Amino acid sequence: MIELPVRDPCDLCEGMAGREERWAIIDESEHTLTVINPWQFEVGQCCVITRRHVATLLDLSREECATVLASAKRVAEALVKTYEPLGILTFQNNGVYSGQETPHFHFHVVPRQKGSDWGIGPPQLATFDGAGRQRGTPHDPGGDVQRRERVQVSARQLAETANRIRSNLPK
């Protein structure tokens, strides 16, 4: 069975309810919201989240699956126009052993540029080898505070970034 992270209340549900000031919505659909990630590990990093509170890919309906991928493609096209990245990284974690940090489905869409310190994957996974992570252990959130402080930007900057990406969404 997939072990899920525990967050009560769910930070993504709180954001959708308007109780999280750092949220900047880029795009909306019946089943999803596309938002700017409050932690900009890469400038322009976005997440497509489900409106319905579900934890993993395995919990999505067919309609939600289709909408998530269509929304991810839509924002990826806007990111290419906005930032002219060298690549687009997409990823989604299911369970604490995959690096999932919040128990609400979200799909990352990240423009990648030269000079990134991410390595090949998401930050909490890319540093595991260097940190001596033992095989079969979940993500240790011990360094998360420092990691997030390094990439946290103001609500104003997030809104400006979201507006810039939004202006390049396909019509």
Phi, psi and omega in degrees: 000141181284124178276126183259150173291159179248125173217116180225110009279164178292124183294329179286321175295321177298319178296316179295331180278000178083014181263009179235111187291339186278002181282137173226112183278132179262319185206157181222150171218180180301323186253348187222160165235139172252124185232158172282136179289127180299339176252108184270075175299328171228137180299125181096002181300129183236164173227137170262121182240152178277142176292323179280138179284103173226151188273319189224171175306323182294342182266352184285148171282167176301318181296318178296318178303311181297318182291322178302311182292321177296320178293320178297318178297317181299313180288327176299318177298320178292321178296322178297316178293322185285314190245349185046055183290164175281341179192166175238121176263129172238140177201161180207132184254142179234099179097157183297332181284353175255357181101006179296129183251341178228141186275046178222129183304131172209145185240118183278139175229114193230121173285132182251137181234163174300145176089005179294145176257017181284335191078218188265346184222196179297154190300322183288342177263324185296332183266357184301314182301313181293335181270000178078027179301132178274143179306135176083013178251149179284169176300130176267114183283009184307321181263007185297323182299310180295320180297316182287324177300323182296331187244010180278134178237166184290159176300324178296315178296320178298317179297318178296317178296315179299317179298319180296315179294314181304322181294344180252010176297142176300142180285000000 
